Amino acid sequence: CLVGSEMCIRDRNEGESVYLFNADIDKPILEQNADQQRYIASLTKMMTALLVLESGTDLNASITIPASLTPELQSIRANRGHTIGLQAGETVRRIDMMYAMLLPSANDAASVLAVDTSGSLAAFAAQMNVRASQLGCTATHFTCPHGLYDGGNYSTARDMAKIALACYADPTYRQIADTMSYKLPATNVHPARTITTTNKLLQPGSGYYRSDAHGMKTGFTTQAGRCFVTFARQDGHTYG
């Protein structure tokens, strides 16, 4: 749902959930089904990115993808989720995985970062739920780091606003999410390649382009429908 500075979670069968607010004072302006639980698809990756950033890990350091992640990488491909083709044994930089996760929404990058941060996908999901509770989310539950599948992964527009505010406050998150394209360096498996954001508000050639918009995250699955979170700076105020 690409609607300027609105934050919304859309379900094709049940209508729209919208939560528009003044981010400077955290005051709601427009609410529609804001507390209705919905599948959130790749909006999940906002929380994944937040936990990676808050872990204090060296983003410029390289990691090697463990063989234990092979079943997860195969599952992502089987579910037709977007990937950048990561493989066990491949050595990648964390910062590159962050860009891959937030721009083209690579699900495999999310899983790699999750296991690197917490040791396992289950441990990372538990950490996601703890952090969501700390941020004041009352109707959110995470079971995976990407949102591609699993019916236990859901939230509300109001709760997503709380997570988005925490992401927006992090300058590294904003720098990555505001990027239109990024060159992934070569690894021991893949040659160098360029990735592009799925956020049409950031693409000058798009009919949705907005110069005052800040990229946060897009998402889509058949169950969730089209999901979108963004911020915009207008008339000296920030809206989400």
PLY file of the C-alpha trace (Angstrom):
ply
format ascii 1.0
element vertex 240
property float x
property float y
property float z
element edge 239
property int vertex1
property int vertex2
end_header
0.00 0.00 0.00
2.09 2.92 -1.27
0.40 5.94 0.23
2.91 8.67 0.97
3.83 8.87 4.63
1.33 6.33 5.86
2.34 3.15 7.61
0.04 0.33 6.69
-0.31 -3.41 6.75
-2.62 -4.69 4.06
-4.57 -7.94 3.85
-6.24 -8.48 0.51
-9.25 -10.26 1.97
-9.91 -8.21 5.09
-9.17 -4.65 4.01
-6.56 -2.30 5.29
-4.74 -1.59 8.53
-3.32 1.91 8.78
-1.49 3.81 11.49
-0.31 7.32 10.59
1.41 9.30 13.32
3.56 12.30 14.12
6.87 10.65 14.94
8.23 13.75 16.70
5.74 13.41 19.53
4.49 9.86 18.88
0.93 11.13 18.38
-1.52 9.23 16.15
-3.17 11.13 13.32
-5.09 8.42 11.49
-5.99 4.91 12.61
-7.81 2.15 10.77
-7.81 -1.38 12.15
-4.55 -0.39 13.84
-4.80 -3.14 16.47
-5.90 -5.94 14.19
-3.37 -8.77 14.05
-2.09 -9.46 10.53
0.66 -11.37 8.83
3.45 -8.88 8.18
5.64 -10.61 5.58
9.04 -8.92 5.20
8.24 -6.10 7.61
9.59 -8.73 10.00
13.07 -7.82 8.77
12.91 -4.47 10.55
13.16 -6.30 13.87
15.89 -8.57 12.51
17.93 -5.55 11.43
17.32 -3.78 14.75
18.63 -6.73 16.76
21.72 -7.04 14.59
22.44 -3.33 15.02
21.82 -3.42 18.75
24.09 -6.46 19.20
27.12 -4.24 18.68
28.70 -6.72 16.29
31.25 -5.49 13.74
29.21 -4.98 10.59
32.29 -4.75 8.39
33.60 -8.12 9.52
33.12 -11.26 7.41
31.38 -14.44 8.50
31.19 -17.91 6.95
27.74 -19.39 6.48
27.49 -22.62 8.53
26.39 -25.93 7.01
23.63 -26.09 9.65
21.77 -23.39 7.70
21.45 -25.52 4.55
17.92 -26.81 5.36
16.74 -23.24 6.02
18.24 -21.95 2.77
16.60 -24.82 0.88
13.26 -24.08 2.56
13.42 -20.43 1.54
14.04 -21.40 -2.07
11.24 -23.99 -1.96
8.84 -21.30 -0.75
9.85 -19.06 -3.67
11.15 -16.34 -1.37
13.56 -13.76 -2.71
17.20 -14.72 -2.13
20.66 -13.71 -3.25
21.68 -17.34 -3.53
23.69 -17.66 -0.33
25.33 -21.04 0.28
26.92 -22.88 3.17
30.63 -22.20 3.20
30.26 -18.79 1.56
32.11 -15.96 3.29
30.16 -12.69 3.42
30.33 -9.37 5.25
27.58 -8.59 7.72
27.04 -5.11 6.27
26.44 -6.61 2.83
23.86 -8.97 4.30
22.12 -5.99 5.91
21.84 -4.26 2.55
20.68 -7.48 0.89
18.03 -7.98 3.57
16.64 -4.43 3.54
16.90 -3.46 -0.15
15.81 -6.43 -2.31
14.47 -8.17 0.83
16.66 -11.27 0.64
15.27 -13.88 3.00
18.46 -15.92 3.08
20.42 -12.88 4.27
17.96 -12.49 7.17
18.45 -16.08 8.26
22.24 -15.83 8.02
22.24 -12.69 10.18
19.87 -14.29 12.70
22.03 -17.37 13.25
25.17 -15.24 13.34
23.63 -13.03 16.04
21.99 -15.60 18.31
23.41 -18.99 17.38
20.18 -20.47 16.04
16.93 -19.41 14.37
14.93 -20.42 17.45
17.12 -18.40 19.80
16.88 -15.37 17.52
13.06 -15.61 17.35
12.96 -15.65 21.15
15.15 -12.56 21.21
12.83 -10.86 18.71
9.85 -11.43 20.99
11.68 -10.12 24.05
12.67 -6.96 22.21
9.16 -6.45 20.85
7.81 -6.60 24.39
10.44 -4.11 25.56
9.32 -1.71 22.82
5.74 -1.89 24.08
4.32 -4.24 21.46
1.30 -6.08 22.85
-0.02 -8.02 19.85
3.15 -9.11 18.05
4.78 -12.51 17.78
7.81 -13.61 15.78
8.78 -17.13 14.76
11.30 -16.42 11.99
13.68 -13.60 10.96
12.22 -12.93 7.50
8.43 -13.34 7.51
8.33 -15.52 4.41
6.35 -18.27 6.11
5.05 -19.53 9.47
1.60 -18.55 10.69
3.00 -17.67 14.11
4.64 -14.53 12.71
2.23 -11.57 13.03
1.77 -8.03 14.34
-0.44 -4.94 14.12
0.00 -1.56 12.48
0.33 0.10 15.90
2.98 -2.36 17.06
4.89 -2.06 13.80
5.02 1.70 14.38
6.83 1.08 17.66
9.39 -1.18 15.99
9.78 1.23 13.09
10.47 4.13 15.45
13.33 2.19 17.05
14.75 1.44 13.59
14.33 5.03 12.45
16.30 6.23 15.47
19.32 4.20 14.35
21.41 6.14 11.79
22.84 2.97 10.25
19.38 1.55 9.64
18.28 4.80 8.03
21.37 4.95 5.84
20.78 1.44 4.53
17.02 1.77 4.12
17.38 5.09 2.25
19.74 3.55 -0.30
18.33 2.97 -3.79
21.05 0.59 -5.06
24.13 -1.06 -3.61
27.01 -3.07 -5.03
27.61 -6.36 -3.27
31.30 -7.25 -3.47
32.44 -10.59 -4.82
32.56 -13.53 -2.42
34.19 -16.94 -2.70
30.97 -18.11 -4.39
29.47 -15.14 -6.25
30.87 -12.35 -8.44
30.20 -8.71 -7.56
26.62 -7.62 -8.30
24.29 -4.70 -7.79
21.07 -4.92 -5.77
18.16 -2.45 -5.82
15.54 -1.44 -3.27
11.96 -2.64 -3.55
10.77 0.72 -2.17
9.27 2.63 -5.11
9.13 5.87 -3.09
12.93 5.99 -3.37
13.08 5.33 -7.13
13.12 8.61 -9.12
11.78 6.86 -12.20
8.80 5.48 -10.32
5.37 7.07 -10.35
5.44 6.76 -6.56
8.69 8.67 -6.03
8.70 11.08 -3.06
11.78 13.17 -2.33
10.72 13.60 1.31
10.29 9.87 2.01
12.61 7.73 4.11
12.86 4.07 3.21
11.93 1.64 5.96
10.60 -1.67 4.60
8.24 -3.27 2.11
6.77 -6.75 2.27
4.60 -9.19 0.37
3.31 -12.72 0.72
0.04 -14.17 -0.51
-1.29 -14.34 3.04
-0.11 -10.88 4.12
-0.80 -8.99 0.92
1.25 -5.87 0.24
2.78 -4.32 3.36
4.60 -1.04 3.68
6.28 1.08 6.34
7.78 4.50 5.65
8.58 7.85 7.21
8.43 11.28 5.60
9.70 14.71 6.61
7.22 17.48 5.79
6.85 21.06 7.05
9.44 20.50 9.76
7.75 17.38 11.13
8.42 13.67 10.72
5.49 11.38 10.02
5.33 7.59 9.96
0 1
1 2
2 3
3 4
4 5
5 6
6 7
7 8
8 9
9 10
10 11
11 12
12 13
13 14
14 15
15 16
16 17
17 18
18 19
19 20
20 21
21 22
22 23
23 24
24 25
25 26
26 27
27 28
28 29
29 30
30 31
31 32
32 33
33 34
34 35
35 36
36 37
37 38
38 39
39 40
40 41
41 42
42 43
43 44
44 45
45 46
46 47
47 48
48 49
49 50
50 51
51 52
52 53
53 54
54 55
55 56
56 57
57 58
58 59
59 60
60 61
61 62
62 63
63 64
64 65
65 66
66 67
67 68
68 69
69 70
70 71
71 72
72 73
73 74
74 75
75 76
76 77
77 78
78 79
79 80
80 81
81 82
82 83
83 84
84 85
85 86
86 87
87 88
88 89
89 90
90 91
91 92
92 93
93 94
94 95
95 96
96 97
97 98
98 99
99 100
100 101
101 102
102 103
103 104
104 105
105 106
106 107
107 108
108 109
109 110
110 111
111 112
112 113
113 114
114 115
115 116
116 117
117 118
118 119
119 120
120 121
121 122
122 123
123 124
124 125
125 126
126 127
127 128
128 129
129 130
130 131
131 132
132 133
133 134
134 135
135 136
136 137
137 138
138 139
139 140
140 141
141 142
142 143
143 144
144 145
145 146
146 147
147 148
148 149
149 150
150 151
151 152
152 153
153 154
154 155
155 156
156 157
157 158
158 159
159 160
160 161
161 162
162 163
163 164
164 165
165 166
166 167
167 168
168 169
169 170
170 171
171 172
172 173
173 174
174 175
175 176
176 177
177 178
178 179
179 180
180 181
181 182
182 183
183 184
184 185
185 186
186 187
187 188
188 189
189 190
190 191
191 192
192 193
193 194
194 195
195 196
196 197
197 198
198 199
199 200
200 201
201 202
202 203
203 204
204 205
205 206
206 207
207 208
208 209
209 210
210 211
211 212
212 213
213 214
214 215
215 216
216 217
217 218
218 219
219 220
220 221
221 222
222 223
223 224
224 225
225 226
226 227
227 228
228 229
229 230
230 231
231 232
232 233
233 234
234 235
235 236
236 237
237 238
238 239
